[in-house]
């Protein structure tokens, strides 16, 4: 499947699942950074707002062979996003250097077609009016707009930080499209105590993600559907990599990807 | 003044008898109850948000979208009968074309009302016209459905203008006449618009390449579901119109449309059903043998439990074969029992298709580490359905009582 658009700068993540302990710091930092409204009753996980969600994966075996892995899932910022083409009002787009899929909440009419299209469930709907109990309102970040009821929201790779980094680069007379890795980092990347999340420009050889994404242990979620995600995962465990995509019984892990790549060349 | 006749007798279509006004009013209590339920649920949803429904982040689409797609398919009798009557000049259909237009009008306006409830920001619904994304199938749906709704209103107006009360008004008489003169133009526009929005509703699902259950390959920019939705609508639409006429006949105790016209509608629907069924079987074969394995999935992985079981997949297909046997074979079609069974199973298959494409498609785990999810519509969602049902009953009942909806009625019921 073709790229939606080619970009000089394409931000992405490489998440080392063998380092992730499932502590949830990434989720918490994301909530605070992006003014994600807390839920009065978050027991229904299908109604809770989590731009970044940590899934628990299991190898399905009994003790002592049982193994568990935690998989943080931000928006994949797909190279070929299924959500962008379906939105009837261009409330979501992938049209800016950096390759981040935007979500323009003042434009969103809340039809939820994008949610139906996203196989990663990275999009969340505001089912009720946002509510910040007590003094939580005082802790809201001025950098990110809050969202009203009835619109869809999602991870933006902390886009406001990208804007600030570019502004700073321009003010210093530097090229805003050649930001050093440390100039722009997402909140979840900074919060991860184990350094499991690495963030940077996938096209820039000076950024660590450029090298990491080429690891033989790297994989992407549901790659064979053709979404071309900009989030990569690393794991030395084969069963983890196999859970990253759907495979027919006789298929080897990673093989469909190779077939796809060979066909595209 | 003839006191043996209903009080509103002077408003009835010429030569037609109606029940007493008291009986009519008592009957109207049924839709009134539905409307009350609907108004309460609509208020709750609009005032407090979509959190009051059974929808969630996994099921962004649910009962409402299923109902929308189903009624738009079933209401296709309006454009298709109009096309056959006014463009292809099948004269016999003049006896049912007004009725199909009213059924279509109710289906489309009902669907549009549900859409107002279904979108999170109803006050922004005009964004669809102001900031259209030309790549989105939903944009095509928004434009074509609203435009076609206007066409249906135009097709409805002559019925009102021909009300007996306006008989003495020359201007209204001429206006009604002119509406009829230009009706082929509107029928043509309606057919054009309907072709695209019926197709786009199917295209909406077929383009979702992240959802292997509904993703389909296709021709140029249109996935196969584009053509299948159009074909299924023109198959089920005429049959649904016939079923509605028959239901009205049972309620009123009168013959409203001749058996000959019904047979013709069945023949037309049955012929289209053959084309649709061939397409549907080919599509299912390609889905099982191409789309699924390409996505690393198997047929069995698409089904679980009872609600999402493969029983419904087979039921949808078998119903089409039964429908063809009953409607396309003249020997069976001529027998009323087979005729109505054929119409019912065809409509059932099409409604079931809209359900599985909407709800089951979202319940299936796409990421291998996910689980199946279940969705149950709650009282507020059923309430919105009750609202359009109540509204349709009221409109249809009032139109039937006071407007010349069935040209054959007076003759067929002559004592």
Boltz contact constraints between the chains, C-beta under 6 A:
constraints:
  - contact:
      token1: [A, 46]
      token2: [B, 56]
      max_distance: 6.0
  - contact:
      token1: [A, 46]
      token2: [B, 57]
      max_distance: 6.0
  - contact:
      token1: [A, 46]
      token2: [B, 58]
      max_distance: 6.0
  - contact:
      token1: [A, 47]
      token2: [B, 56]
      max_distance: 6.0
  - contact:
      token1: [A, 55]
      token2: [B, 369]
      max_distance: 6.0
  - contact:
      token1: [A, 57]
      token2: [B, 369]
      max_distance: 6.0
  - contact:
      token1: [A, 82]
      token2: [B, 209]
      max_distance: 6.0
  - contact:
      token1: [A, 82]
      token2: [B, 210]
      max_distance: 6.0
  - contact:
      token1: [A, 85]
      token2: [B, 135]
      max_distance: 6.0
  - contact:
      token1: [A, 86]
      token2: [B, 136]
      max_distance: 6.0
  - contact:
      token1: [A, 87]
      token2: [B, 133]
      max_distance: 6.0
  - contact:
      token1: [A, 88]
      token2: [B, 128]
      max_distance: 6.0
  - contact:
      token1: [A, 88]
      token2: [B, 133]
      max_distance: 6.0
  - contact:
      token1: [A, 88]
      token2: [B, 136]
      max_distance: 6.0
  - contact:
      token1: [A, 88]
      token2: [B, 138]
      max_distance: 6.0
  - contact:
      token1: [A, 88]
      token2: [B, 139]
      max_distance: 6.0
  - contact:
      token1: [A, 89]
      token2: [B, 127]
      max_distance: 6.0
  - contact:
      token1: [A, 89]
      token2: [B, 128]
      max_distance: 6.0
  - contact:
      token1: [A, 89]
      token2: [B, 131]
      max_distance: 6.0
  - contact:
      token1: [A, 90]
      token2: [B, 131]
      max_distance: 6.0
  - contact:
      token1: [A, 90]
      token2: [B, 133]
      max_distance: 6.0
  - contact:
      token1: [A, 109]
      token2: [B, 119]
      max_distance: 6.0
  - contact:
      token1: [A, 109]
      token2: [B, 121]
      max_distance: 6.0
  - contact:
      token1: [A, 109]
      token2: [B, 124]
      max_distance: 6.0
  - contact:
      token1: [A, 109]
      token2: [B, 127]
      max_distance: 6.0
  - contact:
      token1: [A, 110]
      token2: [B, 119]
      max_distance: 6.0
  - contact:
      token1: [A, 110]
      token2: [B, 120]
      max_distance: 6.0
  - contact:
      token1: [A, 110]
      token2: [B, 121]
      max_distance: 6.0
  - contact:
      token1: [A, 111]
      token2: [B, 119]
      max_distance: 6.0
  - contact:
      token1: [A, 112]
      token2: [B, 60]
      max_distance: 6.0
  - contact:
      token1: [A, 113]
      token2: [B, 138]
      max_distance: 6.0
  - contact:
      token1: [A, 115]
      token2: [B, 60]
      max_distance: 6.0
  - contact:
      token1: [A, 116]
      token2: [B, 60]
      max_distance: 6.0
  - contact:
      token1: [A, 116]
      token2: [B, 61]
      max_distance: 6.0
  - contact:
      token1: [A, 117]
      token2: [B, 208]
      max_distance: 6.0
  - contact:
      token1: [A, 117]
      token2: [B, 210]
      max_distance: 6.0
  - contact:
      token1: [A, 119]
      token2: [B, 210]
      max_distance: 6.0
  - contact:
      token1: [A, 119]
      token2: [B, 366]
      max_distance: 6.0
  - contact:
      token1: [A, 124]
      token2: [B, 57]
      max_distance: 6.0
  - contact:
      token1: [A, 125]
      token2: [B, 57]
      max_distance: 6.0
  - contact:
      token1: [A, 127]
      token2: [B, 50]
      max_distance: 6.0
  - contact:
      token1: [A, 127]
      token2: [B, 51]
      max_distance: 6.0
  - contact:
      token1: [A, 128]
      token2: [B, 49]
      max_distance: 6.0
  - contact:
      token1: [A, 128]
      token2: [B, 51]
      max_distance: 6.0
  - contact:
      token1: [A, 149]
      token2: [B, 49]
      max_distance: 6.0
  - contact:
      token1: [A, 150]
      token2: [B, 120]
      max_distance: 6.0
  - contact:
      token1: [A, 150]
      token2: [B, 121]
      max_distance: 6.0
  - contact:
      token1: [A, 151]
      token2: [B, 120]
      max_distance: 6.0
  - contact:
      token1: [A, 224]
      token2: [B, 296]
      max_distance: 6.0
  - contact:
      token1: [A, 225]
      token2: [B, 210]
      max_distance: 6.0
  - contact:
      token1: [A, 226]
      token2: [B, 209]
      max_distance: 6.0
  - contact:
      token1: [A, 243]
      token2: [B, 368]
      max_distance: 6.0
  - contact:
      token1: [A, 243]
      token2: [B, 369]
      max_distance: 6.0
  - contact:
      token1: [A, 246]
      token2: [B, 296]
      max_distance: 6.0
  - contact:
      token1: [A, 246]
      token2: [B, 297]
      max_distance: 6.0
  - contact:
      token1: [A, 246]
      token2: [B, 368]
      max_distance: 6.0
  - contact:
      token1: [A, 247]
      token2: [B, 296]
      max_distance: 6.0
  - contact:
      token1: [A, 248]
      token2: [B, 296]
      max_distance: 6.0
